[in-house]
Amino acid sequence: MEAERLIEVGRRALADSRGALDVMAEAWQAQALARAVGSRLALCGPMELRSEARALGEIGAGCSALDHPAVLSGGARAAQLSGIADVRPALAGLALLLGEAGIALVGVACDTGEDGLYWQCIEAMDAADESLDRVHGMLRRLAERERERERDRERERDGPYGIRGPAPSAAGS
């Protein structure tokens, strides 16, 4: 399934989550998807994003909370990732998903009286926050690249002498 579609599925599932365990499961689904998107972009994304994408693909790897029964029972949605059609909207959607997951986790952490669940929430919030930072970094790089391309297009339109054209010669005046 294409990245933007998977992200929307994740956002809906997170919004429909009822109870702490459902929120935790969906937060870790979001993190697994962020890692999958990062790994995919590290292999075949734009060159200027590959370093940041590689780091995104490694956040939370080996985290024990990913063994959460609710995550394992349904499997990781991220395994369905088939491609990333358009990088910018996929990253923007992923940023929304990670932000929403972070907010939901804060709610669970505030409402729980159980130490173990509280610390799992903190761990998940840290991973979501770090992933969100990486995604924002990649979005900034894409914006910079687009600004550079626009400047290059303007220079090409202006021609070799700039906007005003060639300078008048002293002899011709």
C-alpha positions as CSV (number, residue, x, y, z in Angstrom):
1,M,0.0,0.0,0.0
2,E,1.2,3.5,-0.8
3,A,2.7,5.5,2.1
4,E,0.1,8.3,2.1
5,R,-2.7,5.8,2.2
6,L,-1.1,3.8,5.0
7,I,-0.6,7.0,7.0
8,E,-4.3,7.9,6.6
9,V,-5.2,4.4,7.8
10,G,-3.0,4.9,10.8
11,R,-4.5,8.3,11.6
12,R,-8.0,6.9,11.5
13,A,-7.0,3.9,13.7
14,L,-5.4,6.2,16.2
15,A,-8.4,8.5,16.3
16,D,-10.7,5.5,16.8
17,S,-8.5,4.1,19.6
18,R,-10.3,3.5,22.9
19,G,-8.2,2.9,26.0
20,A,-4.6,3.0,26.8
21,L,-3.6,-0.2,25.2
22,D,-5.2,0.7,21.9
23,V,-3.4,4.1,21.9
24,M,-0.1,2.4,22.7
25,A,-0.5,-0.1,19.9
26,E,-1.4,2.6,17.4
27,A,1.5,4.8,18.6
28,W,3.9,2.0,17.9
29,Q,2.2,1.3,14.6
30,A,2.9,4.9,13.7
31,Q,6.6,4.5,14.8
32,A,6.9,1.3,12.7
33,L,5.6,3.1,9.7
34,A,8.0,6.0,10.3
35,R,10.9,3.6,10.4
36,A,9.6,1.9,7.2
37,V,9.3,5.2,5.4
38,G,12.7,6.3,6.6
39,S,14.3,3.0,5.4
40,R,12.6,3.3,2.0
41,L,13.8,6.9,1.5
42,A,17.3,6.0,2.7
43,L,17.5,3.4,-0.1
44,C,15.7,5.2,-3.0
45,G,14.7,8.7,-1.9
46,P,16.2,12.0,-2.9
47,M,19.9,12.1,-2.2
48,E,19.7,15.1,0.1
49,L,17.3,13.2,2.4
50,R,19.1,9.9,2.6
51,S,21.1,10.6,5.8
52,E,18.2,12.0,7.7
53,A,16.0,9.1,6.3
54,R,18.5,6.5,7.5
55,A,18.4,8.0,11.0
56,L,14.5,7.9,10.9
57,G,14.6,4.3,9.9
58,E,16.6,3.4,13.0
59,I,14.6,5.3,15.7
60,G,13.1,2.9,18.2
61,A,14.5,-0.2,16.5
62,G,14.7,-3.1,19.0
63,C,12.4,-1.3,21.4
64,S,10.7,-3.7,23.7
65,A,7.4,-1.9,23.6
66,L,7.1,-2.9,19.9
67,D,6.5,-6.4,21.3
68,H,3.2,-5.2,22.7
69,P,0.6,-7.9,22.2
70,A,-1.8,-5.4,20.5
71,V,0.8,-4.6,17.9
72,L,1.8,-8.2,17.3
73,S,-1.7,-9.5,17.1
74,G,-2.5,-7.4,14.1
75,G,1.0,-7.3,12.7
76,A,2.8,-4.1,11.7
77,R,0.8,-2.1,9.1
78,A,4.2,-0.8,7.9
79,A,4.9,-4.2,6.3
80,Q,2.3,-3.3,3.7
81,L,4.3,-0.3,2.5
82,S,4.7,-0.7,-1.2
83,G,6.1,2.7,-2.2
84,I,6.2,6.5,-1.7
85,A,4.6,8.2,-4.7
86,D,5.2,11.8,-3.6
87,V,7.8,12.4,-0.9
88,R,6.6,15.8,0.4
89,P,2.9,14.9,1.1
90,A,4.0,11.6,2.5
91,L,6.3,13.3,5.0
92,A,3.7,15.9,5.8
93,G,1.2,13.2,6.6
94,L,3.7,11.3,8.6
95,A,4.4,14.4,10.6
96,L,0.7,14.7,11.4
97,L,0.5,11.1,12.4
98,L,3.5,11.3,14.7
99,G,2.3,14.5,16.3
100,E,-1.2,13.0,16.9
101,A,0.4,9.9,18.4
102,G,2.5,12.0,20.7
103,I,-0.5,13.9,21.9
104,A,-2.5,10.7,22.5
105,L,0.4,9.3,24.4
106,V,0.6,12.3,26.7
107,G,-3.1,11.7,27.5
108,V,-2.4,8.0,28.4
109,A,0.6,8.9,30.5
110,C,-1.3,11.5,32.4
111,D,-4.3,9.1,33.0
112,T,-2.4,6.0,34.1
113,G,-1.5,5.0,37.6
114,E,0.6,2.1,36.4
115,D,4.4,2.7,36.4
116,G,5.1,0.3,33.6
117,L,2.6,1.8,31.2
118,Y,3.7,5.3,32.2
119,W,7.3,4.5,31.2
120,Q,6.2,2.8,28.0
121,C,4.4,6.0,27.1
122,I,7.4,8.1,27.9
123,E,9.6,5.9,25.7
124,A,7.0,6.0,22.9
125,M,6.7,9.8,23.2
126,D,10.5,10.1,23.0
127,A,10.6,8.0,19.8
128,A,7.7,9.9,18.2
129,D,9.3,13.2,19.1
130,E,12.7,12.2,17.7
131,S,11.0,10.8,14.5
132,L,9.0,14.0,14.1
133,D,12.2,16.0,14.3
134,R,13.7,13.9,11.5
135,V,10.6,14.3,9.4
136,H,10.6,18.1,9.9
137,G,14.3,18.1,8.9
138,M,13.6,16.3,5.7
139,L,10.7,18.6,4.9
140,R,13.0,21.6,5.4
141,R,15.5,20.1,3.1
142,L,12.9,19.6,0.4
143,A,11.7,23.2,0.8
144,E,15.3,24.4,0.5
145,R,15.8,22.3,-2.7
146,E,12.6,23.8,-4.2
147,R,13.7,27.3,-3.4
148,E,17.1,26.6,-5.1
149,R,15.3,25.2,-8.2
150,E,13.1,28.3,-8.3
151,R,16.1,30.6,-8.1
152,D,17.8,28.6,-10.9
153,R,14.6,28.9,-13.1
154,E,14.5,32.7,-12.5
155,R,18.2,33.0,-13.5
156,E,17.5,31.1,-16.7
157,R,14.6,33.3,-17.5
158,D,16.6,36.4,-16.9
159,G,19.3,35.3,-19.4
160,P,23.0,35.7,-19.1
161,Y,22.9,39.4,-18.5
162,G,20.3,39.5,-15.8
163,I,16.9,41.2,-15.9
164,R,18.1,44.4,-17.6
165,G,19.9,42.7,-20.5
166,P,23.4,43.6,-21.7
167,A,25.0,46.8,-20.4
168,P,25.2,49.6,-23.1
169,S,28.7,50.0,-24.5
170,A,30.5,53.3,-24.0
171,A,31.2,53.7,-27.7
172,G,27.5,53.2,-28.6
173,S,26.2,56.0,-26.3
